[in-house]
Amino acid sequence: MEAPVHVAPEVAASVEPPTAPAVPVVAPASSGRRIRSGLPRVPGGRPWPESGEVPAVAATVASDAAAAPATEHPPATAEATTAPAPTVPSVAAPAATAPAATGGRTLRRGLPRVAGGEPWPPTTAVAPVAASAPAAAEPAVAEAPAPSEQPAAAASVAETPAQPTVRRGLPRPEAAVPEAPASTPVPEAERTPEPVAAAVAAPTPAPAPRPAAPAPAPTPPAKQPAPEPAATEAKRYGRFTLRQWVGASVIGILAIIGAATIVVQLTRWFIGLDFMQDFMATYPGETHLPEGAPVGLPAWLGWQHFFNVFLMVLIIRSGLQVRLERRPAAYWTPRWSKGGAGKISLNAWFHQSLDILWFVNGVVFVVLLFTTGQWMRVVPTSWEVVPNAISAGLQYASLDWPLENGWVNYNSLQVLAYFATIFIAAPLAVLTGVRMSGLWPKNAAALNRIYPVEWARAVHFPVMLYFVGFIVVHVTLVLTTGVLRNLNHIYTARDANDWIGFWLFVGSLVLIAAAWIAARPMVLAPIAGLFGRVGR
């Protein structure tokens, strides 16, 4: 059922009957409303539509209300009533006056909707006015009676010819409903304070479904900056580059100097104590030789010394090559080998060959040492060697070195060092080297269980490090404790202070350097071929 329409008595008499078919009108809004400005129509333009207050409008004509069935209404003797309705914008009907007369505002025309068309919106369109009711409700819309039964019309509404329908555009993203309804927006009648005779409601068409907003265009991925070309890596020598080696060497030398300075100062303070003064007087740093001990150094000892140094330097070099090599340049196989048994790298063959020569030289040295009585100079003969060695070590650490008289007797620290090198380190080097070489029997299960190869590897490398340290300390003491006299003792077997021993020492260094350079596969392969087969 639709609600009856009541017309105020004082207005009914002044309303003339319409001359055209009655049309449904919407009750005017109670007040004007500001139009919300949107985005500009052109880049850099002003917001559209322009802001401003639009007055309320009178009843409007619905385009499809003429065909609606008429409804009988009682006489217009009461006031028009309104009821709340859903929040749908009212539709304005054509007004009898121009927009300027009615208070409406003409919209600024923009671009045409289709190519070659008229600018949009048309010149007759005005800004739509929202209802003045609360946000949750709109003024009630009453349905107008049939043309034959309509008693009166609003005094302020005049007949106007029907306006062409404006084509609806896209919805504004901020609005809840389309901006322009299907009906034609027309200028609104200006609101007057006089009471309106009657308000005829027409059925409100359902709002068109709001088209879904277009999906945002996918954002193209940010362009990654092109990677900069990597700088050319410096050549490495082992784990480090040349610059890193130089830096590490400088830092190491400075650290050694700093540590040595601290040790010297602490040692001098320590031996300056009273009880240490008594200790140093009791144990001056050397023990007396047994009766009948030889005096001086024989010539064979000088030759043995040279061969020992020559072989030891090449053994250390070839041993490090065997330890670090990944792809040998060539292989050596014994002539008596069957099926390639005993095949080793060329560097391993060179290392084992040097070991054999060094072992033979050592055996000769030990034999001559005991046959000539020279063993008494390098073998401790009293337990007093231990405290005297401590005293000699403190004197070296304080840079107040003990008196050197190597032509007659070594100090106790030298005696212990020579003894450990000849009778402990050298045998360990030989025994561990044989266990890791091809000379060791592979099928001796009991012997392999008693002496595993892992033990040999664990001992062999530290022994090599000991020999390196011994050579460094030994050469340093020779050069800093009377270099000319010491070199004459070693190379000329004379207790002299001339340059002969020095130049012989320089010549031995040249031979060692030449052998170091010549120890290459191109030179070693022909020599190794004399004792076996060399190939890849």
BELDABEL-V948157 format. One record per backbone hydrogen bond with DSSP energy under -0.5 kcal/mol. CO is the residue of the C=O (numbers start at 1). NH is the residue of the N-H. Records with the same first field share a line. If there is no record, write none. Layout:
# BELDABEL-V948157
CO: NH  NH
This chain:
# BELDABEL-V948157
8: 11  12
9: 13
11: 14
12: 15
14: 16
24: 62
33: 54
39: 48
42: 45
46: 41
48: 38
52: 35
54: 33
57: 29
62: 65
65: 68
75: 77
85: 138
86: 88
90: 92
98: 102
99: 103  104
103: 55
105: 127
111: 120
114: 117
118: 113
120: 110
122: 125
125: 107
134: 137
138: 85
140: 142
146: 149  150
154: 157
156: 158
172: 175
179: 181
183: 185
197: 8
198: 200
199: 201
200: 25
235: 242
236: 238
237: 239  240
240: 237
241: 245
242: 246
243: 247
244: 248
245: 249
246: 250
247: 251
248: 252
249: 253
250: 254
251: 255
252: 256
253: 257
254: 258
255: 259
256: 260
257: 261
258: 262
259: 263
260: 264
261: 265
262: 266
263: 267
264: 268
265: 269
266: 270
267: 271
268: 272
270: 273
273: 277
274: 278
275: 279
276: 280
277: 281
278: 282
279: 283
282: 284
285: 412
290: 293
298: 302
299: 302  303
300: 304
301: 305
302: 306
303: 307
304: 308
305: 309
306: 310
307: 311
308: 312
309: 313
310: 314
311: 315
312: 316
313: 317
314: 318
315: 319
316: 320
317: 321
318: 322
319: 323
320: 324
321: 325
330: 346
331: 535
332: 344
333: 533
334: 337
338: 341
340: 343
344: 332
345: 349
346: 350
347: 351
348: 352
349: 353
350: 354
351: 355
352: 356
353: 357
354: 358
355: 359
356: 360
357: 361
358: 362
359: 363
360: 364
361: 365
362: 366
363: 367
364: 368
365: 369
366: 370
367: 371
368: 372
369: 374  375
373: 376
374: 377  378
375: 378  379
378: 380
382: 385
383: 386  387
384: 388
385: 389
386: 390
387: 391
388: 392
389: 393
390: 394
391: 395
392: 396
393: 397
394: 398
395: 400
396: 399
399: 401
405: 408  409
407: 296
411: 415
412: 416
413: 417
414: 418
415: 419
416: 420
417: 421
418: 422
419: 423
420: 424  425
421: 426
424: 428
425: 429
426: 430
427: 431
428: 432
429: 433
430: 434
431: 435
432: 436
433: 437
434: 437
437: 440
441: 444
443: 445
444: 448
445: 449
446: 450
447: 451
452: 455  456
453: 457
454: 458
455: 459
456: 460
457: 461
459: 463
460: 464
461: 465
462: 466
463: 467
464: 468
465: 469
466: 470
467: 471
468: 472
469: 473
470: 474
471: 475
472: 476
473: 477
474: 478
475: 479
476: 480
477: 481
482: 486
483: 487
484: 488
485: 489
486: 490
487: 491
488: 492  493  494
494: 496
499: 503
500: 504
501: 505
502: 506
503: 507
504: 508
505: 509
506: 510
507: 511
508: 512
509: 513
510: 514
511: 515
512: 516
513: 517
514: 518
515: 519
518: 520
520: 523  524
521: 525
523: 527
524: 528
525: 529
526: 530
527: 530
528: 531  532
531: 335
533: 333
535: 331
